[in-house]
Amino acid sequence: MGNQETGRKIMIDLLNNPAGDQYAYVMELQRLLMCYQVASPDDRNVVWAALNKYASKIDKI
């Protein structure tokens, strides 16, 4: 997943999707966000606990 800095905002660069299927990639991101929105606070903490191991890769952006 590529990122692109635009002014002060960092945006996901959908064109750099390594899988090559932009529609499937967008649908995956949409599903992930929708699930996160309805998750309980405890479940959100579990999600962040899992994702924080990757944070060092994106914190440099």
C-alpha positions as CSV (number, residue, x, y, z in Angstrom):
1,M,0.0,0.0,0.0
2,G,1.6,3.3,-1.1
3,N,1.1,6.6,0.6
4,Q,1.2,10.0,-0.9
5,E,1.6,13.3,1.0
6,T,-0.6,16.0,-0.3
7,G,-0.1,19.2,1.6
8,R,-0.6,18.2,5.2
9,K,-2.7,15.1,4.4
10,I,-1.4,11.7,3.7
11,M,-3.5,9.7,1.4
12,I,-3.5,6.1,0.3
13,D,-2.2,5.7,-3.2
14,L,-4.6,3.2,-4.7
15,L,-2.6,3.0,-8.0
16,N,0.3,1.4,-6.1
17,N,-1.9,-1.5,-5.0
18,P,0.4,-4.5,-5.2
19,A,-2.4,-6.9,-6.0
20,G,-3.4,-5.0,-9.1
21,D,-7.1,-5.2,-8.6
22,Q,-8.1,-1.7,-7.6
23,Y,-11.8,-2.5,-7.1
24,A,-11.1,-5.4,-4.8
25,Y,-8.6,-3.3,-2.8
26,V,-11.1,-0.5,-2.4
27,M,-13.8,-3.0,-1.3
28,E,-11.4,-4.5,1.3
29,L,-10.6,-1.1,2.7
30,Q,-14.3,-0.2,2.8
31,R,-15.1,-3.4,4.6
32,L,-12.3,-2.9,7.1
33,L,-13.5,0.6,7.9
34,M,-17.2,-0.4,8.2
35,C,-16.3,-3.3,10.6
36,Y,-14.1,-1.0,12.6
37,Q,-16.9,1.6,12.9
38,V,-19.3,-1.0,14.5
39,A,-16.6,-2.6,16.7
40,S,-16.7,-2.3,20.5
41,P,-14.0,-0.2,22.1
42,D,-12.4,-3.4,23.4
43,D,-12.3,-4.9,19.9
44,R,-10.9,-1.6,18.5
45,N,-8.1,-1.9,21.1
46,V,-7.4,-5.4,19.8
47,V,-7.2,-4.1,16.2
48,W,-4.8,-1.4,17.3
49,A,-2.7,-3.8,19.2
50,A,-2.2,-5.9,16.1
51,L,-1.6,-2.9,13.8
52,N,0.8,-1.1,16.0
53,K,3.6,-3.5,15.1
54,Y,3.5,-2.0,11.6
55,A,3.3,1.6,12.8
56,S,7.0,2.2,12.6
57,K,6.8,1.6,8.8
58,I,4.3,4.4,8.3
59,D,5.3,6.8,11.0
60,K,8.3,7.7,8.9
61,I,6.0,9.1,6.2
